[in-house]
Structure formats: structure tokens, C-alpha cells
């Protein structure tokens, strides 16, 4: 069996922190019912924000972050004001 390199502590800690952030973003999306809204049709971040009663700019950043880890697909759009 090959000798496996143990990752440095910093890498391990960063992976744990990133995993927590992703899990919290997924929790927010689930609580807001974003998947249910998107199951009906594609929507902009502003339309999703209006449907969920949250700020469009903040939601846009959460949706972009979720897309960056593959939790959803994203079509480019202008960031809401």
C-alpha cells in the first residue's frame, strides 16, 4: 500500500470550514424553498428574492456561491442593486 501524505492541518481546517459554509448555504436555500421555486421555471435572483421575501443582493451572492460548488446551475445575470 502506498504511503499516503497526510494533508497539513491548515488544509484540513479549511476543508472543514468550507464544508460548514456550504452546508449553511444549502440550509438557507432549503428553508427559503428555492428548489421548489426553480422546479417550476428558471428565475432570476431578483425574482426568487421577491418570491421569498429576502434581499436580492444577498440572495444573489448565496446563489452564486451555491453554483460555484455545483449545488445548482447558474446563467450569468447582472447583480441586483
N, C-alpha and C positions, 0 to 999 in steps of 0.2 A: 504494500500500500504506500502510495507516495506521501511524502512529508508535506502536510498542508500548512500554509502560512496562516498564523492567527492574525486577523486584522488589528491594527493599532486601536487602542482604546478610544481615540478620537473618532475614528470611523464607525466603531460600534455605537458610540453615543449619538453621533449624528444620524445614523440609520434609525435608532430608536426615536429620536426627536421628530424626524421626518415622518415616520410611521404614525406617530401620535397626531401630527398636524393633518395628515391625510385622513385619518380616521375621524377627526373632528369636522373636517370639511364634508365628509360623506354623511356624518350625523346631521349637520346643518341642512344639507340638501334633502335628506330623508324627512326631517321634521317639517321642512317647508313644502314638501310634496312636489319637488321639482321634476322628478321622473314621471309622475302622473301627468303633469302639465305637458311635458315634452313627448309623452306617448301619443298624445292627440295630434300634434303637429310641431314642426320646428318653430322656435320662438327666439326673439332677440332677448338679451339680458334685460333690457328695459321692459319688455312685455312680461317676462317672468317676474320681475320685481313688482310690477303693477298687480299681477295676479296673486302674489304672495304677501304684499304689503310691506316690502322691505326697500331699502335704499338701492337704487340701480347701480351706482358706482361700486359699492361694497360687494353686491351680488356678482357684478361683472368680474371682479378680482377673484372671488371664490370659484366661479365657473371656469375662468382661465386656469386657475391652479388645478382644478379637477381634471381639466383637459390635458394639462401637462403631465399628469401621472396616468393618463389613459382611462380615467373613470367616466369620461364622456367625450364625444366628438365636438369639435368647435369649427364654425365657419367664421372667418375674420369679419369683424364689425368694428365700427368706431366706438371707443369707450364712452359710456354715458357721462354727462356732466354731473 
